[in-house]
Amino acid sequence: MQQNDTRDWSRDLPSSLNFSQEQVVFFIGHSLKSLYDDVLAADMPEHLKALVLKLEETYPP
């Protein structure tokens, strides 16, 4: 006779992927930084520079 075992076996398996929230945030932050480093290093397009200047004149920092 077959046993009907509805236990969740995933809870019994040890997990080597127990990251703390700080580790996850650190990893995601560094991944995003490496992905967008070239975007951040690029010059701002002229139309955006003009818009920023206009905004700074209207609303001084």
PLY file of the C-alpha trace (Angstrom):
ply
format ascii 1.0
element vertex 61
property float x
property float y
property float z
element edge 60
property int vertex1
property int vertex2
end_header
0.00 0.00 0.00
1.31 3.43 -0.96
1.76 6.00 1.76
0.19 9.42 1.29
2.90 11.75 2.62
2.06 15.41 2.06
5.04 16.74 3.98
6.95 19.64 2.42
10.34 18.09 1.61
11.89 21.43 0.67
11.90 22.43 4.34
13.93 19.36 5.25
16.68 20.01 2.71
19.60 22.13 3.89
19.98 25.33 1.95
23.40 26.76 1.20
21.78 29.96 -0.10
21.00 31.64 3.19
21.97 35.23 2.50
21.41 38.02 4.96
19.52 41.07 3.79
22.73 43.11 3.97
24.50 40.67 1.66
21.65 40.79 -0.84
21.59 44.61 -0.82
25.39 44.70 -1.20
25.32 42.26 -4.12
22.48 44.03 -5.93
24.08 47.43 -5.38
27.42 46.35 -6.80
25.76 44.57 -9.71
23.77 47.68 -10.63
26.84 49.90 -10.23
28.90 47.73 -12.56
26.02 47.64 -15.03
25.54 51.42 -15.10
29.12 52.69 -14.57
29.47 53.59 -18.25
26.14 55.43 -18.22
27.17 57.45 -15.17
30.57 58.27 -16.69
29.08 59.50 -19.99
28.53 63.19 -20.65
25.03 64.53 -20.21
23.27 65.21 -23.53
23.04 68.91 -24.46
19.23 69.06 -24.30
19.34 67.73 -20.73
22.09 70.18 -19.76
19.92 73.03 -21.01
16.96 71.72 -19.04
19.03 71.42 -15.85
20.34 74.98 -16.27
16.81 76.26 -16.76
15.60 74.42 -13.66
18.53 75.71 -11.60
17.75 79.28 -12.68
14.09 78.85 -11.75
14.72 76.90 -8.52
18.20 77.72 -7.18
19.73 74.96 -5.06
0 1
1 2
2 3
3 4
4 5
5 6
6 7
7 8
8 9
9 10
10 11
11 12
12 13
13 14
14 15
15 16
16 17
17 18
18 19
19 20
20 21
21 22
22 23
23 24
24 25
25 26
26 27
27 28
28 29
29 30
30 31
31 32
32 33
33 34
34 35
35 36
36 37
37 38
38 39
39 40
40 41
41 42
42 43
43 44
44 45
45 46
46 47
47 48
48 49
49 50
50 51
51 52
52 53
53 54
54 55
55 56
56 57
57 58
58 59
59 60
